[in-house]
Amino acid sequence: MITTYECEGCHTVVYYEGKKLPYCPVCRGRMHEKDAKMPKEAKKIQCPGCDCEFYMTREPFKCPFCDHSFSLGTYW
């Protein structure tokens, strides 16, 4: 089951199926579970640093689970 997480600072949303608690991929803030469904436009992203898979509706800056930085234009 995919869980929705929202950043308490910048309100970035990450969708993730797993037990780890993500950090915000934009501002590195704390994320909290949110009761919302994943939209159809969310794209699957796999981190080359830690192999975690997550979904977002905007391009990530960093992986929510490790310190890998994504290149701009990698997924969009």
C-alpha positions in Angstrom: 0.0 0.0 0.0 1.4 3.4 -1.0 1.5 6.0 1.8 1.4 9.7 1.3 3.9 11.9 3.1 3.9 15.8 3.2 6.7 18.0 4.3 5.9 20.2 7.3 8.0 23.1 6.0 7.5 23.4 2.2 4.5 21.0 1.8 6.2 18.8 -0.9 4.4 15.5 -1.2 6.1 12.1 -1.6 4.3 8.8 -2.2 6.1 5.7 -0.9 5.4 2.0 -0.3 7.6 0.9 2.5 8.4 1.3 6.2 11.1 4.0 6.1 10.1 7.6 7.0 11.3 9.9 4.2 12.9 13.3 4.5 11.7 16.0 2.2 13.5 15.7 -1.2 13.4 19.5 -1.7 14.2 21.1 1.7 15.3 18.1 3.8 12.5 18.8 6.4 10.5 16.3 8.3 7.6 14.6 6.6 4.4 13.4 8.1 1.9 10.9 6.9 -1.1 12.4 5.2 -4.5 10.9 4.3 -4.5 11.4 0.5 -4.5 9.2 -2.6 -1.7 9.3 -5.2 -2.7 11.3 -8.3 -2.3 9.7 -11.7 0.3 12.3 -12.8 2.8 11.1 -10.1 5.9 9.6 -11.6 7.9 6.7 -10.3 11.4 7.6 -9.4 14.2 5.1 -8.4 17.2 6.5 -6.6 20.5 5.3 -8.2 22.2 5.8 -4.8 20.1 3.5 -2.6 17.6 1.8 -5.1 14.6 3.1 -3.2 11.5 3.7 -5.3 9.1 6.6 -4.6 6.6 8.7 -6.5 6.3 12.5 -6.9 4.4 15.0 -9.0 7.5 17.3 -9.3 11.1 16.7 -9.8 13.1 15.8 -6.7 16.3 17.6 -5.7 17.5 14.9 -3.3 16.5 11.3 -2.5 14.1 11.2 0.4 16.1 8.3 1.9 19.8 8.9 1.2 21.9 11.9 0.3 21.9 11.3 -3.5 21.4 14.5 -5.5 19.4 14.2 -8.8 20.5 16.1 -11.9 18.0 18.6 -13.1 15.9 17.2 -16.0 16.5 13.6 -15.0 12.8 12.6 -14.8 10.9 15.5 -16.3 
